[in-house]
Amino acid sequence: MTGAQVQDRDGAKLAAAKLQGKFPRLLLLWADGAYAGELIDWFKAFANWVLQIVKKPADQQGFKVLPRRWVVERTFGWFGLYRRLSKDYEYRTAHSESMIRLAMIHLMVRRLAKTADT
């Protein structure tokens, strides 16, 4: 996590540096238009990852759910179900990251338990 003064593109590079080597099957990343431009080439050169920009159609009017973009918004919605993640209570970013990990572990365990019952 970074402070608000860090541009999204720079934050993406920092996040990529943390991910490199940890997920060998990672090949494709989705992003919105804010990440377009030279960042696409940077991801390709940095780790041979494809950064795919999800854009809304030029002729679109009004709200329409875009492919893959809803995944992030849905996940943020799940975080809001957990009191410690509903607002920014944590002083340290490491604590926030830990709470996000715990929330995702909880969600995954509940889903695995449901599939084990069937």
C-alpha positions as CSV (number, residue, x, y, z in Angstrom):
1,M,0.0,0.0,0.0
2,T,1.2,3.5,-0.7
3,G,0.2,7.0,0.3
4,A,-2.2,9.1,-1.7
5,Q,0.7,11.1,-3.1
6,V,1.9,8.1,-5.2
7,Q,0.5,8.0,-8.7
8,D,-1.4,4.8,-9.6
9,R,1.1,3.9,-12.3
10,D,4.0,4.1,-9.9
11,G,2.0,2.1,-7.3
12,A,1.4,-0.5,-10.0
13,K,5.2,-0.9,-10.5
14,L,5.7,-1.2,-6.7
15,A,3.0,-3.9,-6.5
16,A,4.5,-5.7,-9.5
17,A,7.9,-5.8,-7.8
18,K,6.3,-7.5,-4.8
19,L,4.5,-10.1,-7.0
20,Q,7.4,-11.0,-9.2
21,G,8.5,-14.6,-8.6
22,K,5.7,-15.4,-6.2
23,F,3.0,-16.4,-8.7
24,P,4.7,-18.2,-11.6
25,R,1.4,-18.9,-13.4
26,L,0.5,-15.2,-13.4
27,L,0.5,-14.1,-17.1
28,L,-2.4,-11.6,-17.5
29,L,-3.5,-8.6,-15.5
30,W,-6.5,-6.4,-16.0
31,A,-6.6,-2.6,-15.4
32,D,-8.6,0.4,-16.3
33,G,-7.7,3.2,-18.6
34,A,-5.6,5.0,-16.0
35,Y,-2.9,2.4,-16.5
36,A,-2.7,2.6,-20.3
37,G,0.3,3.8,-22.1
38,E,3.9,2.9,-21.4
39,L,3.0,0.8,-18.3
40,I,1.8,-1.9,-20.7
41,D,5.2,-2.2,-22.2
42,W,6.9,-1.9,-18.8
43,F,4.9,-5.0,-17.5
44,K,5.9,-6.9,-20.6
45,A,9.6,-6.1,-20.2
46,F,9.6,-6.4,-16.4
47,A,8.0,-9.9,-16.0
48,N,6.6,-10.9,-19.4
49,W,3.1,-10.1,-18.1
50,V,0.3,-8.9,-20.3
51,L,-1.5,-5.8,-18.9
52,Q,-4.9,-5.7,-20.6
53,I,-6.8,-2.4,-20.4
54,V,-10.6,-2.9,-19.9
55,K,-12.2,0.1,-21.7
56,K,-15.8,1.0,-22.0
57,P,-17.2,1.1,-25.5
58,A,-17.0,4.5,-27.2
59,D,-20.8,4.4,-28.0
60,Q,-21.8,3.4,-24.4
61,Q,-24.3,5.6,-22.7
62,G,-25.2,5.3,-19.1
63,F,-23.9,2.7,-16.7
64,K,-23.0,-0.8,-17.8
65,V,-20.9,-3.4,-16.0
66,L,-17.7,-3.9,-17.9
67,P,-16.1,-7.3,-18.2
68,R,-13.5,-8.1,-15.4
69,R,-13.8,-4.6,-13.8
70,W,-16.7,-5.8,-11.5
71,V,-14.3,-8.3,-9.9
72,V,-12.4,-5.6,-8.0
73,E,-15.5,-3.7,-7.0
74,R,-17.2,-6.9,-5.8
75,T,-14.1,-7.7,-3.7
76,F,-14.1,-4.2,-2.1
77,G,-17.8,-4.8,-1.3
78,W,-16.9,-8.0,0.5
79,F,-14.3,-6.1,2.5
80,G,-17.0,-3.7,3.7
81,L,-18.8,-6.7,5.4
82,Y,-15.9,-6.9,7.9
83,R,-16.0,-4.2,10.6
84,R,-12.2,-3.6,10.6
85,L,-12.2,-3.1,6.8
86,S,-15.4,-1.0,6.6
87,K,-13.4,2.1,7.3
88,D,-9.7,2.8,7.5
89,Y,-9.1,2.1,11.2
90,E,-5.6,0.8,11.0
91,Y,-2.6,3.1,11.6
92,R,-0.1,0.8,9.9
93,T,-0.5,-0.5,6.4
94,A,0.8,-3.9,7.5
95,H,-2.2,-4.2,9.8
96,S,-4.6,-3.3,7.0
97,E,-2.9,-5.9,4.8
98,S,-3.3,-8.5,7.5
99,M,-7.0,-7.7,8.0
100,I,-7.5,-8.1,4.2
101,R,-5.7,-11.4,4.2
102,L,-7.9,-12.6,7.2
103,A,-11.1,-11.5,5.4
104,M,-10.1,-13.3,2.2
105,I,-9.1,-16.5,4.2
106,H,-12.5,-16.4,5.9
107,L,-14.3,-16.0,2.6
108,M,-12.4,-18.9,1.0
109,V,-12.8,-21.2,4.0
110,R,-16.6,-20.6,3.9
111,R,-16.7,-21.4,0.2
112,L,-14.7,-24.6,0.6
113,A,-16.9,-25.7,3.5
114,K,-20.0,-25.3,1.2
115,T,-18.5,-27.4,-1.6
116,A,-17.3,-30.1,0.9
117,D,-20.9,-30.4,2.1
118,T,-22.3,-31.1,-1.4
